[in-house]
């Protein structure tokens, strides 16, 4: 089961954009959502969490979130 709340200032979606909502679940923890349809296809670069200038992809080529994703990015990747 997942719970939802409004995002707070500084919380980010998995694509790197400011989150408008945050979903909490036991499986994934807190995950931000920006509300932009298909945002994973066009993530913010460089990555706010690791600094990569290339979008993260799964091994089969689909968009993926940064393995270092946290609701709030570090002060510097």
Phi, psi and omega in degrees: 000145184238144175248154181232145174214164175291143179286152176260160178305132179095349178275138186242151171289165177295343178274350180102351177278160176302134180281148173253337179220155177232129178255133178244131177215160179290330182285317186247353184074210179274128181228126179278154178223129184271343180087358179275121179299126177073022184300333180296335179290333184228070182288161175292130177232143358294156181302128180295341184262323184236350178085002180300140177263005178241137180299142177286140181226152172288170180296341180259006171100359178281154176301145181219155176278159179299137178296346179261009184306133169222157182303323175245128182289161176293164179301324175210133182292000000 
